[in-house]
Amino acid sequence: MEINFIALLLAALVTLVVGFIWYNPKVFGTIWMRENNLTQDQLKSGNMLKIFGLTYLFSLMITMTLMSLTIHQSGAVGMVGGPPLIDSAKPSFSAFMADYGMAYRTFKHGALHGFMSGLFFAFPMIGINALFERKSWKYILIHAGFWTVCLTFMGGIICAFA
């Protein structure tokens, strides 16, 4: 099973693109700033190269996890001890991959798993942290919505093209 690293690099850009739209003042940016007690001046004072660079790096880390959640053939590779080397995998692995190697490798399938990751991983984690930080439900829903949208698109890209 070949990995398309270009697809992973592209999927990692999703957080930046969606974030640019999602946190725009005309969408949820004004509410987000109010919920975090932030001003435009405070936002402008940050090191944007560092913020965007680390965001992209963290997003690449997420793509690696999403790959195993969206591409089911990863489990078959794991059963033979990793990527099959010359003559290291049993003939049944080759037969399995010939029959099912591209099964469920669509944008729609990956988007479904990405959405479920947002709903059942990101939303609860953000919710737990926000509750202890005494943040509002607006805060929780803005961030959980952002991550659910991002993971949906990332999962779709990864599953269809990686």
For each residue, the residues with C-beta under 8 A, 3 or more apart:
1: 71 73 74 77 83 97 101
2:
3: 8 67 162
4: 7 8 161 162
5: 8 9
6: 9 10 161
7: 4 10 11 157 158 160 161 162
8: 3 4 5 11 12 60 63 64 67 158 162
9: 5 6 12 13 60
10: 6 7 13 157 161
11: 7 8 14 59 63 66 153 154 157 158 162
12: 8 9 15 56 59 60 62 63 154
13: 9 10 16 17 56 59
14: 11 17 18 59 150 153 154 157
15: 12 18 19 55 56 58 59 62 150 154
16: 13 19 20 52 55 56 59
17: 13 14 20 21
18: 14 15 21 22 146 149 150 153
19: 15 16 22 23 55 146 150
20: 16 17 23 24
21: 17 18 24 27
22: 18 19 27 28 29 142 145 146 149
23: 19 20 27 28 29 32 146
24: 20 21 27 28 29
25: 29 30 33
26: 29
27: 21 22 23 24
28: 22 23 24 31 32 142 145 146
29: 22 23 24 25 26 32 33
30: 25 33 34
31: 28 34 35 138 142
32: 23 28 29 35 36 38 139 142
33: 25 29 30 36 38 39 40 43
34: 30 31 37
35: 31 32 135 136 138 139 142
36: 32 33 139
37: 34
38: 32 33 42 43
39: 33 42 43
40: 33 43 44
41: 44 45
42: 38 39 45 46
43: 33 38 39 40 46
44: 40 41
45: 41 42
46: 42 43 50 51
47: 50 51
48: 51 52
49: 52 53
50: 46 47 53 54
51: 46 47 48 54 55
52: 16 48 49 55 56
53: 49 50 56 57
54: 50 51 57 58
55: 15 16 19 51 52 58 59
56: 12 13 15 16 52 53 59 60
57: 53 54 60 61
58: 15 54 55 61 62
59: 11 12 13 14 15 16 55 56 62 63 154
60: 8 9 12 56 57 63 64
61: 57 58 64 65
62: 12 15 58 59 65 66 151 154
63: 8 11 12 59 60 66 67 154 158 162
64: 8 60 61 67 68
65: 61 62 68 69
66: 11 62 63 69 70 110 113 114 117 151 154 155 158
67: 3 8 63 64 70 71 74 158 162
68: 64 65 71 74
69: 65 66 113 114 117 155
70: 66 67 109 110 113 114 155 158 159
71: 1 67 68 74 105 110 158 159 162
72: 75 76 103 104
73: 1 76 77 97 100 101 103 105
74: 1 67 68 71 77 78
75: 72 78 79
76: 72 73 79 80 93 96 97 100
77: 1 73 74 80 82 83 84
78: 74 75 81 82
79: 75 76 93
80: 76 77 84 88 89 90 93
81: 78 88
82: 77 78
83: 1 77
84: 77 80 88 89 93 94
85: 88 89
86:
87:
88: 80 81 84 85
89: 80 84 85 93 94
90: 80 93
91: 94 95
92: 95 96
93: 76 79 80 84 89 90 96 97
94: 84 89 91 97 98
95: 91 92 98 99
96: 76 92 93 99 100 101
97: 1 73 76 93 94 100 101
98: 94 95 101
99: 95 96
100: 73 76 96 97 103
101: 1 73 96 97 98
102: 105
103: 72 73 100
104: 72 109 159
105: 71 73 102 109 159 160
106: 109 110 159 160
107: 110 111 156 157 159 160
108: 111 112 156
109: 70 104 105 106 112 113 159
110: 66 70 71 106 107 113 114 155 156 157 158 159 160
111: 107 108 114 115 152 153 155 156 159
112: 108 109 115 116 155
113: 66 69 70 109 110 116 117 155 159
114: 66 69 70 110 111 117 118 151 152 153 154 155 156 158
115: 111 112 118 119 148 151 152 155
116: 112 113 119 120
117: 66 69 113 114 120 121 122 151 155
118: 114 115 121 122 123 144 147 148 149 150 151 152
119: 115 116 122 123 148
120: 116 117 123 124
121: 117 118 124 125
122: 117 118 119 125 126 144 147 148 151
123: 118 119 120 126 127 140 144 147 148
124: 120 121 127 128
125: 121 122 128 129
126: 122 123 129 130 140 143 144 147
127: 123 124 130 131 140 144
128: 124 125 131 132
129: 125 126 132 133 135
130: 126 127 133 135 136 139 140 143
131: 127 128 134 135 140
132: 128 129
133: 129 130
134: 131
135: 35 129 130 131 139 140
136: 35 130 139 140
137: 140 141
138: 31 35 141 142
139: 32 35 36 130 135 136 142 143
140: 123 126 127 130 131 135 136 137 143 144
141: 137 138 144 145
142: 22 28 31 32 35 138 139 145 146
143: 126 130 139 140 146 147
144: 118 122 123 126 127 140 141 147 148
145: 22 28 141 142 148 149
146: 18 19 22 23 28 142 143 149 150
147: 118 122 123 126 143 144 150 151
148: 115 118 119 122 123 144 145 151 152
149: 18 22 118 145 146 152 153
150: 14 15 18 19 118 146 147 153 154
151: 62 66 114 115 117 118 122 147 148 154 155
152: 111 114 115 118 148 149 155 156
153: 11 14 18 111 114 149 150 156 157
154: 11 12 14 15 59 62 63 66 114 150 151 157 158
155: 66 69 70 110 111 112 113 114 115 117 151 152 158 159
156: 107 108 110 111 114 152 153 159 160
157: 7 10 11 14 107 110 153 154 160 161 162
158: 7 8 11 63 66 67 70 71 110 114 154 155 161 162
159: 70 71 104 105 106 107 109 110 111 113 155 156 162
160: 7 105 106 107 110 156 157
161: 4 6 7 10 157 158
162: 3 4 7 8 11 63 67 71 157 158 159
